[in-house]
Amino acid sequence: MLKEKIHKMSFAKIYPLYVNKAERKGRTKSEVDEIMRWLTGYSQKEIEAHIEMQTDLETFIEEAINFNPLSSLIRGVVCGVRVEDVEDPIIQKIRFLDKLIDELARGKSMEKILRKQK
């Protein structure tokens, strides 16, 4: 039931929550957008189209055909669950996004959030 509830949540309703969380901690909407583009492979116009169309999270994630392969480097806990241990691939990708927004709000540099290799 929880899985279905998360899958069907509107991306348009979640997106402002991500932005608000970041801005409350002194970060910016453009940083949230950069994280989303990096993780999903979407262009800014594609992200905005998903918001306008009220796409659910499942569709938003499934249609991200260029999901960043470096997402496998994302580790840590979101809502008491280790993101690397989540079995459902859609939920795991949603949790990856949650984790990156958490890192942004906690003050990590964009270089570290985007797992830039030296």
C-alpha positions in Angstrom: 0.0 0.0 0.0 2.8 2.5 0.9 4.6 1.6 -2.3 1.6 2.3 -4.4 1.0 5.6 -2.5 4.6 6.8 -3.2 4.5 5.7 -6.8 1.3 7.7 -7.4 2.3 10.9 -5.6 2.4 13.9 -7.9 5.8 15.1 -8.8 4.3 18.7 -9.1 3.4 18.4 -5.3 6.8 17.0 -4.3 9.0 19.4 -6.3 8.1 22.6 -4.3 8.8 20.6 -1.1 12.3 19.9 -2.3 12.8 23.5 -3.2 11.4 24.8 0.1 13.7 22.4 2.0 16.7 23.6 0.2 15.8 27.3 0.4 15.1 27.1 4.2 18.8 26.0 4.5 20.2 28.8 2.3 20.4 26.8 -0.9 18.7 27.6 -4.2 16.0 26.3 -6.6 18.7 26.2 -9.3 20.7 23.8 -7.2 17.7 21.6 -6.8 17.1 21.7 -10.5 20.8 20.9 -11.2 20.6 17.8 -8.9 17.4 16.7 -10.7 19.0 17.2 -14.2 22.1 15.3 -13.1 20.2 12.4 -11.6 17.5 11.9 -14.1 19.1 13.1 -17.3 16.1 15.4 -18.0 16.5 18.9 -19.4 15.1 21.8 -17.5 12.2 22.0 -20.0 11.4 18.3 -19.5 11.3 18.7 -15.7 9.0 21.7 -16.1 6.8 19.7 -18.4 6.4 16.9 -15.8 5.4 19.5 -13.3 2.9 21.1 -15.6 1.4 17.7 -16.6 1.1 16.6 -12.9 3.1 13.5 -13.6 3.2 10.9 -10.8 6.6 10.0 -9.3 6.6 6.5 -10.9 6.2 7.9 -14.4 8.7 10.7 -13.7 11.3 8.1 -12.7 10.4 5.5 -15.4 10.6 8.0 -18.2 14.1 9.1 -17.0 15.9 6.9 -19.6 19.2 8.6 -19.0 19.3 8.0 -15.2 22.8 8.8 -14.0 24.9 5.7 -13.7 26.8 7.4 -10.8 23.6 7.1 -8.8 25.0 3.8 -7.7 27.5 5.8 -5.5 24.6 7.3 -3.5 24.7 5.8 0.0 23.0 6.7 3.3 19.7 6.7 5.2 16.4 8.4 4.2 13.4 7.9 6.5 15.3 5.3 8.4 16.0 3.2 5.4 19.4 2.7 3.7 18.9 3.8 0.1 21.3 1.3 -1.3 19.3 -1.5 0.2 15.9 -0.6 -1.2 14.7 -3.4 -3.5 12.0 -1.7 -5.5 14.0 0.1 -8.3 11.4 3.0 -8.6 11.3 3.6 -4.8 15.2 3.4 -4.7 15.5 6.1 -7.4 13.0 8.3 -5.6 15.0 7.7 -2.4 18.2 8.6 -4.3 16.6 12.0 -5.1 15.5 12.4 -1.5 19.0 11.7 -0.3 20.6 14.2 -2.7 18.2 16.9 -1.6 19.0 16.1 2.0 22.7 16.4 1.3 22.0 19.8 -0.3 20.0 21.0 2.7 22.8 19.8 5.0 25.3 22.0 3.3 27.3 19.6 1.2 29.1 21.0 -1.8 27.5 20.5 -5.2 30.7 18.7 -6.3 30.2 16.1 -3.6 26.5 15.8 -4.1 27.0 15.2 -7.9 29.6 12.6 -7.1 32.2 14.3 -9.3 35.2 12.2 -9.9 38.7 13.8 -9.6 
